């Protein structure tokens, strides 16, 4: 493991306990992913390609689930290239989400809305258009600069208690603080919660969406497990974490984004809003379904073994017929799935709809060529594994010529499915 880029996590990111147990063993993957510009990272090729442990661990003190290794956030996020607008449907989700917050919690024109991990400002724009003051916080320098140029002021820094104090002094208290698909990426969760407490107005709310850990287990969402996602949240550990930092969870809601996420609403401890019955209900369900015990996590290992077996059978069939196996999609999910599926040595090439993808996807002992997706029909591999499996329907619809010529698509998750013409 390259010590300059990665450190082992030896304590719970929520409660700081060292009582961690390995729940799900997974294959190592590189710390570098297509989400950030590796040419600007200033690290060696050997460091960026090295396999880093990805096992899932659970804290037996509070129940939080997390990975066991953390990349250097300066490396991972200063040159981040992913933007919200790249994800199909996410901009529409954010628009509906922002409007719901405004209506449900009575936000008024000139109220301050702060978002950590604000990326290109897609969500904050909803609040700005409704008359609120907005402030983004995002460490990706280029993305933050571009968002500011487009009218969403964005501080190019990591959100923590120190930054929050400065924002409050400059802008006043925030009526709403938002964090969407970013809380899981932060190692310093204690400082984040302290920052929220510092910045939040007495009647303010803190709202965040993040991957719900049990959805990863139940629906085999292995493409969401990589080193940028340090945490996989459950309701009870989340409520305990907030309470330890002067906040209280007042509502939990399940939402469909990322294959299954949790939306958490919190306020300052003893705040003005009642605690919704959903908080107790979620916690009770987690205990009833055994989400703090090893047998629950064994489901993921069992599902993964079945997927590996099915894919191995398909690869052997294609090899026996002298046909290539290709992959569709070049993303962080592809980096995560290749080793878990035992496919790093089996994929002849990858295709992607984005012509700006790098010419190769690289990792420990593999270097897979990347082509434009319009080359698929001409190259005519026997089978194509759709690593971008959430978008399988539009991908298949776009590539009917490949199917018509005898090709086969494989949708690998949550179970292996073959689609032929």
C-alpha positions in Angstrom: 0.0 0.0 0.0 1.5 3.4 -1.0 1.9 5.1 2.4 2.1 8.6 0.8 -1.4 8.3 -0.7 -3.3 6.0 1.6 -3.7 5.4 5.3 -5.3 2.6 7.2 -8.4 3.6 9.1 -8.0 2.2 12.6 -11.0 3.8 14.3 -14.7 4.4 13.7 -15.3 7.5 11.6 -18.4 8.3 13.6 -17.7 7.4 17.3 -13.8 7.0 17.2 -14.0 3.6 18.7 -11.3 1.1 17.7 -13.7 -1.8 18.0 -13.9 -2.6 14.3 -14.7 -6.0 12.8 -14.3 -7.1 9.2 -17.8 -7.9 7.8 -17.3 -8.2 4.0 -13.9 -9.2 2.4 -13.5 -7.6 -1.0 -10.7 -7.5 -3.6 -8.3 -4.5 -3.5 -8.7 -1.8 -6.1 -6.6 1.3 -7.1 -7.0 4.5 -5.2 -7.1 6.4 -8.5 -10.4 6.4 -10.4 -11.7 8.2 -13.5 -13.4 10.7 -11.0 -10.2 12.7 -10.7 -7.4 13.9 -13.0 -4.5 11.6 -12.3 -2.2 13.7 -14.5 -2.6 16.6 -12.1 -2.3 14.5 -8.9 1.5 14.6 -8.7 1.8 10.9 -7.7 3.7 8.1 -9.4 2.1 5.6 -11.7 3.0 2.8 -9.4 1.2 4.5 -6.5 -1.9 5.3 -8.5 -2.2 1.8 -9.9 -1.5 -0.2 -6.7 -4.3 -2.3 -5.1 -5.6 -0.9 -1.9 -7.7 -3.0 0.6 -11.4 -2.4 0.2 -12.9 -4.7 2.9 -16.0 -3.4 4.7 -15.8 -3.1 8.4 -18.4 -2.4 11.1 -17.9 -0.6 14.4 -19.2 -2.9 17.2 -19.6 0.2 19.5 -22.1 2.2 17.4 -22.7 0.0 14.3 -21.3 2.3 11.6 -20.0 0.6 8.4 -16.9 1.8 6.6 -14.0 0.8 4.5 -10.6 0.1 6.1 -8.4 2.5 4.1 -8.6 6.2 3.2 -7.0 8.0 0.3 -5.4 11.4 0.6 -8.3 13.9 0.1 -5.9 16.4 -1.4 -5.2 13.9 -4.1 -8.7 12.7 -4.6 -10.7 16.0 -4.6 -8.5 18.9 -5.6 -8.5 17.8 -9.2 -12.0 16.1 -9.2 -13.5 16.1 -12.7 -16.9 14.5 -12.0 -19.8 17.0 -12.1 -23.4 16.5 -11.1 -24.7 17.3 -14.5 -23.0 14.1 -15.9 -25.3 11.8 -14.0 -28.5 11.0 -15.8 -31.6 12.1 -13.9 -29.6 13.6 -10.9 -30.3 17.3 -11.9 -34.1 16.6 -12.0 -33.8 14.8 -8.7 -32.0 17.8 -7.2 -34.6 20.3 -8.5 -37.5 18.3 -6.9 -35.4 17.9 -3.8 -34.7 21.6 -3.4 -38.3 22.6 -4.0 -39.4 20.1 -1.4 -37.0 21.6 1.2 -38.2 25.1 0.5 -41.9 24.1 0.8 -41.6 21.7 3.7 -39.4 23.9 6.0 -40.7 27.3 5.0 -37.6 28.8 3.6 -37.9 32.5 2.7 -36.2 34.8 0.3 -32.8 36.0 1.6 -32.4 32.9 3.9 -28.9 31.5 3.7 -28.5 28.0 2.2 -25.0 26.4 2.4 -24.0 23.2 0.6 -20.9 21.2 1.3 -19.7 19.3 -1.6 -21.7 21.6 -3.8 -19.9 20.5 -7.0 -21.1 22.5 -10.0 -23.9 24.2 -8.0 -26.8 22.3 -9.6 -28.7 22.0 -6.3 -27.9 25.5 -5.0 -29.2 27.0 -8.2 -32.7 25.8 -7.2 -32.5 27.8 -4.0 -31.0 30.9 -5.7 -33.9 30.9 -8.2 -36.3 30.9 -5.2 -34.6 34.0 -3.8 -32.3 32.6 -1.2 -28.7 33.5 -0.6 -26.5 30.6 -1.5 -22.9 29.5 -0.6 -21.2 26.5 -2.0 -18.2 24.7 -0.4 -16.2 22.3 -2.6 -12.5 21.4 -2.6 -12.3 20.7 -6.3 -10.7 23.9 -7.5 -11.7 23.9 -11.1 -15.2 22.9 -10.4 -15.6 25.5 -7.7 -14.2 28.2 -9.9 -16.6 27.3 -12.7 -19.6 27.2 -10.4 -18.6 30.7 -9.1 -18.4 32.0 -12.6 -21.9 30.7 -13.3 -23.3 32.6 -10.4 -23.0 30.1 -7.5 -20.4 31.5 -5.1 -18.2 28.5 -4.0 -15.3 28.3 -1.6 -12.7 25.9 -2.9 -12.1 24.2 0.5 -13.1 21.2 2.6 -16.0 21.9 5.0 -15.0 21.6 8.7 -15.6 23.5 12.0 -13.0 26.2 11.2 -14.4 27.0 7.8 -18.0 27.0 9.2 -17.0 29.6 11.8 -15.6 31.8 9.1 -18.7 31.5 7.0 -21.0 32.4 9.9 -18.9 35.4 10.7 -19.0 36.6 7.1 -22.6 35.5 6.1 -24.5 35.0 9.3 -26.2 31.7 10.4 -27.5 29.3 7.8 -31.2 28.4 7.7 -30.3 25.3 5.8 -27.1 23.3 5.4 -27.1 20.6 2.7 -24.8 17.7 1.9 -25.6 15.4 -0.9 -23.6 12.3 -1.7 -20.6 13.8 0.1 -20.9 12.9 3.8 -19.8 9.3 2.9 -16.6 10.7 1.4 -15.4 12.6 4.5 -13.0 11.1 7.0 -13.4 14.0 9.5 -17.0 13.4 10.4 -16.6 14.9 13.9 -15.4 18.2 12.5 -18.1 18.3 9.9 -20.8 17.8 12.6 -19.2 20.5 14.8 -19.1 22.8 11.7 -22.8 22.2 11.1 -23.6 23.0 14.7 -21.5 26.2 14.5 -23.1 27.5 11.3 -26.7 26.4 11.7 -29.4 29.0 12.8 -31.4 28.1 15.9 -34.4 27.2 13.7 -32.2 25.8 10.9 -32.1 22.3 9.4 -29.2 20.1 8.2 -30.3 17.8 5.4 -28.1 15.2 3.8 -28.5 12.3 1.4 -26.1 9.4 1.4 -25.8 5.8 0.4 -27.8 3.6 2.8 -25.6 0.7 3.9 -28.3 -2.0 3.9 -29.1 -1.2 0.3 -25.6 -2.0 -0.7 -25.9 -5.4 1.0 -29.5 -6.3 0.0 -29.2 -5.1 -3.7 -25.5 -5.9 -4.3 -24.5 -2.3 -5.0 -20.9 -3.1 -5.4 -20.2 -0.3 -7.8 -20.8 2.1 -4.9 -18.0 0.5 -2.8 -14.7 2.3 -3.4 -12.3 4.4 -1.5 -14.0 7.8 -2.1 -17.0 6.3 -0.3 -15.6 5.8 3.2 -18.9 5.3 5.0 -22.1 3.3 4.4 -24.7 4.7 6.7 -27.3 3.1 9.0 -29.9 5.1 10.9 -28.9 4.3 14.5 -25.2 5.1 14.2 -26.1 8.3 12.3 -28.5 9.4 15.1 -25.8 8.7 17.7 -23.1 10.6 15.7 -25.4 13.7 15.4 -26.3 13.6 19.1 -22.6 13.5 20.1 -22.1 16.8 18.4 -25.1 18.8 19.6 -27.5 17.9 16.8 -30.5 15.6 16.6 -32.0 13.6 13.8 -35.6 14.5 13.3 -36.5 12.5 10.2 -35.3 9.6 8.0 -36.5 8.9 4.5 -35.6 6.3 2.0 -35.0 7.6 -1.6 -34.1 5.8 -4.8 -30.9 7.7 -5.9 -27.7 5.7 -6.2 -29.7 2.5 -6.0 -30.9 3.2 -2.5 -30.1 6.2 -0.2 -31.1 7.7 3.1 -32.2 11.3 3.5 -31.5 12.6 7.0 -33.0 15.8 8.4 -31.4 17.1 11.6 -31.5 20.3 13.8 -29.7 21.6 16.8 -30.3 19.5 19.9 -33.7 20.4 21.5 -34.6 22.4 18.4 -38.1 23.7 17.5 -39.3 20.8 15.4 -40.7 17.5 16.7 -38.9 14.3 16.1 -40.7 12.3 13.4 -41.7 8.7 14.1 -39.5 7.6 11.2 -36.4 7.9 13.4 -37.5 5.3 15.9 -39.0 3.1 13.2 -35.8 3.0 11.2 -33.7 2.1 14.2 -36.1 -0.6 15.3 -36.1 -2.2 11.8 -32.4 -2.2 11.6 -32.2 -4.2 14.9 -35.1 -6.5 13.9 -33.3 -7.4 10.6 -30.0 -8.1 12.3 -28.0 -5.4 10.6 -25.4 -5.3 13.4 -24.6 -9.0 13.1 -22.3 -11.0 10.8 -25.0 -13.2 9.1 -26.6 -10.1 7.6 -23.4 -9.1 5.9 -22.8 -12.7 4.7 -25.6 -12.1 2.1 -23.3 -9.8 0.1 -20.5 -12.4 0.0 -22.9 -15.1 -1.1 -24.4 -12.9 -3.8 -20.9 -11.9 -5.1 -19.8 -15.5 -5.3 -22.8 -16.4 -7.4 -22.1 -13.5 -9.8 -18.5 -14.4 -10.1 -19.5 -18.0 -10.9 -22.0 -16.9 -13.6 -19.6 -14.5 -15.2 -16.8 -17.1 -15.2 -19.1 -19.5 -17.1 -19.9 -16.9 -19.7 -16.2 -15.9 -20.2 -15.2 -19.6 -20.6 -18.0 -20.0 -23.2 -16.7 -17.0 -25.2 -13.1 -18.1 -25.0 -14.0 -21.6 -26.2 -15.8 -20.0 -29.2 -12.8 -17.7 -29.9 -14.8 -14.6 -29.1 -13.7 -11.5 -27.1 -15.4 -10.2 -24.0 -15.7 -6.4 -23.7 -17.0 -3.9 -21.2 -19.3 -0.9 -21.4 -18.7 2.1 -19.2 -15.5 3.7 -17.9 -16.1 5.1 -14.4 -15.3 4.7 -10.8 -17.9 1.9 -10.8 -15.9 0.0 -13.4 -12.7 0.3 -11.4 -14.6 -1.1 -8.4 -16.3 -4.0 -10.3 -13.5 -5.3 -12.4 -11.6 -7.0 -9.6 -14.7 -8.0 -7.6 -16.0 -9.9 -10.7 -12.5 -11.5 -11.5 -12.6 -9.8 -14.9 -9.4 -7.7 -14.9 -7.7 -10.3 -17.2 -10.7 -11.1 -19.2 -11.9 -7.8 -20.7 -10.3 -7.2 -24.1 -11.4 -3.5 -24.2 -13.9 -1.0 -22.8 -16.2 1.4 -24.6 -17.7 4.6 -23.3 -20.1 7.2 -24.7 -17.9 10.0 -23.5 -15.2 10.7 -26.1 -13.0 12.4 -23.5 -12.4 9.3 -21.4 -8.7 8.3 -21.1 -7.3 5.9 -23.7 -6.8 3.2 -21.0 -8.2 2.1 -17.7 -5.3 1.1 -15.5 -4.9 -0.8 -12.2 -2.8 -3.5 -10.5 -1.4 -5.7 -13.3 -4.0 -4.5 -15.9 -4.2 -1.9 -18.6 -7.4 -2.1 -20.6 -7.9 -0.1 -23.8 -10.8 2.3 -24.0 -12.7 3.0 -27.2 -15.6 5.1 -28.3 -18.9 3.3 -28.0 -19.6 3.8 -31.7 -16.8 1.3 -32.4 -18.7 -1.5 -30.7 -20.6 -2.9 -33.7 -17.4 -2.9 -35.9 -15.3 -4.6 -33.2 -18.1 -7.1 -32.6 -17.0 -8.8 -29.3 -19.0 -11.9 -28.5 -20.2 -10.5 -25.2 -20.2 -7.0 -23.5 -20.5 -6.7 -19.8 -22.4 -3.5 -18.9 -20.4 -2.0 -16.0 -22.7 1.0 -16.2 -25.5 -1.4 -15.4 -27.9 1.3 -14.0 -28.1 2.7 -17.5 -28.4 -0.7 -19.2 -31.7 0.1 -20.9 -30.6 3.2 -22.8 -27.2 1.5 -23.6 -28.9 -1.5 -25.1 -31.4 0.7 -27.1 -28.5 2.7 -28.5 -26.6 -0.4 -29.7 -29.3 -2.5 -31.5 -26.9 -3.0 -34.4 -24.5 -4.8 -32.2 -27.3 -7.1 -30.9 -28.7 -7.6 -34.4 -25.3 -8.9 -35.5 -25.3 -11.7 -32.9 -23.8 -9.8 -29.9 -24.8 -10.3 -26.3 -25.0 -7.8 -23.4 -24.5 -8.9 -19.8 -26.2 -6.9 -17.0 -24.1 -8.1 -14.0 -26.1 -6.6 -11.1 -27.9 -7.3 -8.9 -27.8 -10.7 -10.6 -26.4 -11.7 -14.0 -28.7 -11.3 -17.0 -27.9 -12.0 -20.6 -29.6 -9.9 -23.4 -29.5 -11.1 -26.9 -30.9 -9.7 -30.2 
